[in-house]
Amino acid sequence: MECSSNPTPLLLCHPPLDNLDKEKSTVDTNGSVDRVIAFDPSALRHQRKIPAAFIWPSIDAASTDDDGLAVPAVDLSGFAGGDAAATARAAAQVRAACGAHGFFHVIGHGVDACLARDALSCMAGFFALPRARKLRGRGRGSRSAGSAMWGYAGAHAERFTCMLPWKETLSFGYRELGGDRGVVDYFTSNLGEEFESMGWIYQKYCKAMKDLSLTVMELLAVSLGVERSHYRDFFEDSSSIMRLNYYPPCQEPELTLGTGPHCDPTALTILHQDDVGGLEVFADGRWRPVRPVDGALVVNIGDTFMALCNGRYKSCLHRAVVNRQQERRSLAFFLCPQEDRVVRPPSGNLGAPRLYPDFTWAEFLGFTQRQYRVDARTLQAFTEWLGQSPS
């Protein structure tokens, strides 16, 4: 089934803006006008109040429960080494976590600690650049119409007019096919030769994340009782996304969010967060923090994998909060299928009855970039939208 060439934007929450650099106006509840140009932390930090466009409804900015989410630390070393008892234990932990909320930590993952540290720390140099220089990170020809997946973004102000997230991001694709320096070339061609060393760090980090994500896919298959290689084979030629997140200090953190409540539309997310914290998951009727664990990486299920397992595992609502004093950094690697790969669960008991129709990652990605601002029901909204599109 293909999407209409001119789909009706039935569920677009906030229409895209025409121009990132064009000055925008938003009106608050008192009728005053805030002039919002673009997210520039160096300028915003001198204001007493944050602009109205960054304010989220109170229901979304509600206070968080102090109890952290019970996220298991799944040791992958025994599983990778073929230990049967360790494999059974890890599979049981993943099964319980993904059936409840879709989040777990991984330890014993084999990612070099120095590489992980360098990948987290070297982003500071990019986000400290003047805004005009950071905009070069958007990339020549890297953004198609309606897409904000690639390059630099400040608060997603190029896409939305209100409820803007208090963050900056740098996003780029990763695919091993086509050479072993694609990330390096992205950095040097868009930011300059002086960013080559930074490019190599993220080239190596993406490779490590890809390898780890395929291991996790094997474990997910074991936990679901399907052929161990099923999901690994599906994602072997994946076309994934790497995102650097920077959350500056905020003078009114109780009024805004670093990332709004959403479920990831991708298949799997591997998050490396610093020790500041800020990731929160909505579970048991309240927001609960996922506290950083030294040496561990956070893994969570996305909507695409929820479709691949026919809803057995959950893509859970989560968000990021900011604070008044400290900046926060995180690295998110999003595992995605090839654009034309058909997303469907394996045959057998796992695939019946079907909860979601067949679709391609290109269709789902296009929906989230042109039709719908991701939230708790993105996959359901996409399913309904597919049903209205001509076949």
C-alpha positions as CSV (number, residue, x, y, z in Angstrom):
1,M,0.0,0.0,0.0
2,E,1.4,3.4,-0.9
3,C,0.6,6.8,0.6
4,S,-1.3,9.3,-1.5
5,S,1.0,11.7,-3.3
6,N,-1.0,14.5,-1.8
7,P,-2.2,13.1,1.5
8,T,-4.7,14.9,3.6
9,P,-3.0,16.1,6.8
10,L,-5.7,14.8,9.1
11,L,-3.7,14.6,12.2
12,L,-1.0,17.2,11.9
13,C,-0.8,18.8,15.4
14,H,1.3,21.8,14.5
15,P,1.8,22.9,10.8
16,P,5.5,23.4,9.7
17,L,6.8,26.9,9.6
18,D,7.8,28.3,6.3
19,N,11.3,29.5,7.2
20,L,13.6,28.8,10.1
21,D,15.2,32.2,10.0
22,K,11.9,34.2,9.6
23,E,10.8,36.0,12.8
24,K,7.6,34.5,14.3
25,S,5.0,35.8,16.7
26,T,3.1,33.9,19.3
27,V,0.4,35.3,21.5
28,D,0.1,34.3,25.2
29,T,-3.1,34.1,27.3
30,N,-2.8,37.7,28.3
31,G,-2.7,38.9,24.7
32,S,0.9,40.0,24.7
33,V,3.1,39.0,21.8
34,D,6.4,37.2,22.1
35,R,8.8,37.5,19.2
36,V,10.4,34.1,18.6
37,I,13.1,34.0,16.0
38,A,15.0,30.8,16.6
39,F,16.3,28.8,19.6
40,D,19.5,30.6,20.7
41,P,20.4,29.7,24.3
42,S,23.1,32.4,24.5
43,A,20.4,35.0,24.0
44,L,17.5,33.3,25.8
45,R,19.4,32.9,29.1
46,H,19.4,36.7,29.6
47,Q,15.6,36.8,29.6
48,R,13.7,36.6,32.9
49,K,10.9,34.5,31.4
50,I,10.9,32.0,28.6
51,P,8.9,32.8,25.4
52,A,5.3,31.6,25.3
53,A,6.1,29.2,22.4
54,F,8.1,27.1,24.8
55,I,5.4,26.7,27.4
56,W,3.7,23.3,27.6
57,P,0.2,22.6,29.1
58,S,0.2,21.9,32.8
59,I,-0.9,18.4,32.3
60,D,2.3,17.7,30.3
61,A,4.6,19.6,32.7
62,A,3.1,17.9,35.8
63,S,5.4,17.2,38.7
64,T,7.2,13.9,38.6
65,D,6.9,11.0,41.1
66,D,10.2,10.8,43.0
67,D,10.4,7.0,42.7
68,G,12.5,6.0,39.7
69,L,11.2,3.5,37.2
70,A,12.3,-0.1,38.0
71,V,14.5,-0.6,35.0
72,P,16.4,-4.0,34.9
73,A,20.1,-4.0,34.1
74,V,20.3,-6.7,31.5
75,D,23.8,-8.2,31.3
76,L,24.6,-9.1,27.7
77,S,28.0,-10.6,28.3
78,G,26.7,-14.1,29.0
79,F,24.2,-14.0,26.2
80,A,26.8,-12.9,23.7
81,G,29.1,-15.7,25.0
82,G,26.5,-18.4,24.5
83,D,25.8,-19.1,28.2
84,A,22.4,-20.8,28.3
85,A,21.6,-19.8,31.9
86,A,22.6,-16.2,31.3
87,T,20.6,-16.1,28.1
88,A,17.4,-17.4,29.9
89,R,17.9,-14.8,32.6
90,A,18.4,-11.9,30.2
91,A,15.4,-13.0,28.1
92,A,13.2,-13.1,31.1
93,Q,14.3,-9.6,32.2
94,V,13.6,-8.2,28.7
95,R,10.3,-10.0,28.4
96,A,9.1,-8.6,31.7
97,A,10.3,-5.0,31.0
98,C,9.0,-4.9,27.4
99,G,5.7,-6.3,28.4
100,A,5.3,-3.6,31.0
101,H,6.9,-0.4,29.6
102,G,9.5,-1.2,27.0
103,F,12.6,0.2,28.8
104,F,15.7,-1.6,30.2
105,H,19.4,-0.9,30.8
106,V,22.1,-3.0,29.2
107,I,25.4,-3.7,30.8
108,G,28.2,-6.0,29.7
109,H,27.5,-4.5,26.2
110,G,31.0,-4.4,25.0
111,V,31.0,-0.7,23.9
112,D,34.3,0.8,24.6
113,A,34.0,3.1,27.7
114,C,36.5,5.7,26.2
115,L,34.6,5.9,23.0
116,A,31.3,6.4,24.8
117,R,32.8,9.1,27.0
118,D,34.4,10.9,24.0
119,A,31.1,10.7,22.0
120,L,29.2,12.3,24.9
121,S,31.8,15.0,25.6
122,C,32.9,16.1,22.1
123,M,29.4,17.4,21.2
124,A,30.0,20.3,23.5
125,G,32.3,21.9,20.9
126,F,29.6,21.9,18.3
127,F,26.7,23.3,20.5
128,A,29.0,26.0,21.7
129,L,29.4,27.4,18.2
130,P,27.6,30.6,17.1
131,R,24.2,29.9,15.8
132,A,25.1,30.8,12.2
133,R,27.9,28.2,12.3
134,K,25.7,25.6,13.8
135,L,23.2,26.1,11.0
136,R,25.8,24.8,8.6
137,G,25.2,21.4,10.3
138,R,21.8,21.3,8.6
139,G,23.7,20.1,5.5
140,R,23.5,21.0,1.9
141,G,20.5,19.2,0.4
142,S,20.1,17.1,3.5
143,R,16.5,18.1,4.2
144,S,13.7,17.2,1.8
145,A,10.4,19.1,1.9
146,G,8.6,18.5,5.1
147,S,11.5,16.6,6.7
148,A,13.4,17.7,9.7
149,M,15.2,14.5,10.4
150,W,18.7,15.5,9.3
151,G,21.1,18.2,10.4
152,Y,21.0,20.9,13.1
153,A,17.7,21.9,14.7
154,G,17.0,24.5,17.4
155,A,13.8,23.5,19.3
156,H,12.3,22.1,16.1
157,A,11.2,25.7,15.4
158,E,11.4,25.0,11.7
159,R,8.4,22.6,12.1
160,F,6.2,23.8,15.0
161,T,4.9,27.0,16.3
162,C,4.1,26.1,19.9
163,M,5.0,23.7,22.7
164,L,8.6,23.9,21.5
165,P,11.2,21.7,23.2
166,W,14.0,23.4,25.2
167,K,16.8,21.7,23.3
168,E,19.1,21.7,20.3
169,T,19.9,18.6,18.2
170,L,22.3,17.5,15.5
171,S,21.0,14.5,13.5
172,F,22.6,12.4,10.8
173,G,22.0,9.1,9.1
174,Y,24.2,6.0,9.5
175,R,24.4,3.2,7.0
176,E,27.4,0.9,6.6
177,L,26.7,0.3,3.0
178,G,28.6,2.8,0.8
179,G,31.8,3.1,2.8
180,D,33.3,3.4,6.2
181,R,33.5,7.2,6.5
182,G,30.0,8.4,5.6
183,V,29.6,10.2,9.0
184,V,33.1,11.7,8.7
185,D,32.2,13.1,5.3
186,Y,29.0,14.6,6.7
187,F,31.0,16.5,9.3
188,T,33.8,17.7,7.0
189,S,31.5,18.7,4.1
190,N,29.0,20.6,6.3
191,L,31.1,21.9,9.2
192,G,34.7,22.0,7.9
193,E,37.8,19.9,7.9
194,E,38.5,20.9,11.5
195,F,35.5,18.6,12.5
196,E,37.1,15.5,11.0
197,S,38.2,14.1,14.3
198,M,34.7,14.6,15.7
199,G,33.3,12.8,12.6
200,W,35.6,9.8,13.3
201,I,34.4,9.6,16.9
202,Y,30.7,9.4,15.7
203,Q,31.6,7.1,12.8
204,K,33.0,4.6,15.3
205,Y,30.3,5.2,17.8
206,C,27.5,4.5,15.2
207,K,29.3,1.3,14.3
208,A,29.3,0.2,17.9
209,M,25.6,1.1,18.3
210,K,24.7,-0.8,15.2
211,D,26.5,-3.9,16.4
212,L,24.9,-3.6,19.9
213,S,21.4,-3.0,18.4
214,L,21.7,-6.2,16.4
215,T,22.7,-8.1,19.5
216,V,19.7,-6.7,21.3
217,M,17.5,-7.7,18.4
218,E,18.7,-11.3,18.8
219,L,17.8,-11.2,22.5
220,L,14.4,-9.7,21.7
221,A,13.8,-12.6,19.3
222,V,14.8,-15.2,21.9
223,S,12.5,-13.5,24.5
224,L,9.6,-13.6,22.1
225,G,10.2,-17.2,21.2
226,V,10.9,-16.6,17.5
227,E,13.9,-17.7,15.5
228,R,17.0,-16.0,17.1
229,S,18.2,-14.5,13.8
230,H,14.8,-13.2,12.6
231,Y,15.0,-9.6,13.7
232,R,18.8,-9.4,13.3
233,D,18.5,-10.4,9.6
234,F,15.7,-7.8,9.2
235,F,17.9,-5.0,10.4
236,E,21.2,-6.2,9.1
237,D,21.1,-3.6,6.3
238,S,19.4,-1.0,8.4
239,S,19.3,2.8,7.7
240,S,19.6,4.3,11.1
241,I,19.6,7.8,12.7
242,M,22.1,9.2,15.2
243,R,21.0,12.3,17.2
244,L,23.1,14.5,19.5
245,N,20.8,16.2,22.1
246,Y,21.8,19.3,24.1
247,Y,19.5,20.7,26.8
248,P,20.6,24.1,28.1
249,P,19.8,25.3,31.6
250,C,16.3,26.9,31.7
251,Q,15.2,29.8,33.9
252,E,11.6,28.4,34.1
253,P,12.0,24.6,33.9
254,E,8.6,23.9,35.4
255,L,6.9,25.5,32.4
256,T,8.7,23.6,29.6
257,L,10.1,20.3,28.5
258,G,13.3,19.2,26.8
259,T,11.5,16.7,24.8
260,G,7.7,16.4,24.8
261,P,5.8,13.2,25.6
262,H,6.0,10.7,22.7
263,C,6.7,7.2,21.7
264,D,9.6,6.7,19.3
265,P,8.4,5.8,15.8
266,T,11.6,3.9,15.1
267,A,12.3,0.3,16.0
268,L,14.8,0.6,18.8
269,T,16.5,3.4,20.7
270,I,19.9,3.1,22.5
271,L,20.4,6.2,24.7
272,H,23.6,7.2,26.4
273,Q,22.7,9.9,28.9
274,D,25.1,11.9,31.1
275,D,24.9,11.9,34.9
276,V,22.5,14.9,35.0
277,G,19.5,12.8,34.2
278,G,16.2,14.0,32.8
279,L,14.6,11.0,31.0
280,E,11.2,10.1,32.3
281,V,8.8,7.4,31.4
282,F,5.0,7.4,32.0
283,A,4.2,4.2,33.9
284,D,1.6,3.2,36.4
285,G,-0.2,6.5,35.8
286,R,2.6,8.9,36.6
287,W,5.9,10.2,35.3
288,R,8.9,8.3,36.6
289,P,12.6,9.1,36.1
290,V,15.0,6.6,34.5
291,R,18.1,7.4,36.6
292,P,21.5,7.2,34.9
293,V,23.6,4.1,35.7
294,D,27.3,4.4,35.3
295,G,28.4,2.3,32.3
296,A,24.9,1.3,31.3
297,L,23.0,2.3,28.2
298,V,19.2,2.7,28.1
299,V,17.3,0.7,25.5
300,N,13.7,1.2,24.6
301,I,11.2,-0.3,22.2
302,G,9.8,1.9,19.4
303,D,6.6,1.8,17.4
304,T,8.1,0.0,14.5
305,F,9.2,-2.9,16.7
306,M,5.8,-2.9,18.4
307,A,4.4,-3.6,14.9
308,L,7.1,-6.2,14.2
309,C,6.1,-8.1,17.3
310,N,2.3,-7.5,16.8
311,G,2.0,-5.5,20.0
312,R,3.5,-8.0,22.3
313,Y,6.0,-5.5,23.5
314,K,5.2,-1.8,24.3
315,S,6.5,1.4,22.8
316,C,6.1,3.5,25.9
317,L,5.4,7.2,26.4
318,H,8.5,9.1,27.6
319,R,9.8,12.7,27.7
320,A,12.9,14.7,28.9
321,V,12.8,17.4,31.5
322,V,15.3,20.3,31.9
323,N,16.6,22.0,35.0
324,R,17.5,25.5,36.1
325,Q,21.2,25.1,36.8
326,Q,22.7,22.3,34.7
327,E,23.0,21.6,31.0
328,R,22.3,18.0,29.9
329,R,23.6,16.0,27.0
330,S,22.5,12.7,25.6
331,L,23.2,10.5,22.5
332,A,20.3,8.6,20.9
333,F,20.9,6.0,18.2
334,F,17.6,5.0,16.5
335,L,17.6,1.7,14.7
336,C,15.4,1.8,11.5
337,P,14.8,-0.6,8.7
338,Q,15.7,0.0,5.1
339,E,13.1,2.5,3.7
340,D,11.4,0.0,1.5
341,R,11.4,-2.9,3.9
342,V,7.9,-4.2,4.7
343,V,7.1,-4.1,8.4
344,R,5.1,-7.2,9.5
345,P,5.4,-9.7,12.4
346,P,6.8,-13.2,11.8
347,S,4.3,-15.9,10.9
348,G,2.9,-18.1,13.5
349,N,1.3,-17.4,16.9
350,L,3.1,-14.0,17.2
351,G,1.4,-12.7,14.0
352,A,-2.2,-13.6,14.6
353,P,-4.6,-11.9,14.8
354,R,-2.9,-8.9,13.2
355,L,-3.1,-5.6,15.1
356,Y,-1.4,-3.5,12.4
357,P,-1.3,-3.6,8.6
358,D,1.8,-4.0,6.5
359,F,3.7,-0.8,5.9
360,T,7.2,0.4,4.9
361,W,9.5,2.5,7.1
362,A,9.4,5.2,4.4
363,E,5.6,5.4,4.7
364,F,5.8,5.6,8.5
365,L,8.7,8.1,8.5
366,G,6.9,10.3,6.0
367,F,3.8,10.3,8.2
368,T,5.7,11.5,11.3
369,Q,7.4,14.2,9.3
370,R,4.6,15.6,7.2
371,Q,1.3,14.5,8.9
372,Y,1.6,14.0,12.6
373,R,3.6,15.3,15.6
374,V,4.6,12.1,17.4
375,D,2.9,11.4,20.7
376,A,1.5,8.4,22.6
377,R,-0.7,7.1,19.8
378,T,1.4,7.7,16.7
379,L,1.2,4.1,15.5
380,Q,-2.6,3.9,16.0
381,A,-3.0,7.2,14.1
382,F,-0.8,6.0,11.3
383,T,-2.9,2.8,11.1
384,E,-6.1,4.8,10.8
385,W,-4.5,7.1,8.2
386,L,-3.3,4.1,6.1
387,G,-6.9,2.9,6.1
388,Q,-8.0,6.2,4.5
389,S,-5.2,6.2,1.9
390,P,-5.8,4.8,-1.6
391,S,-4.2,1.4,-2.1
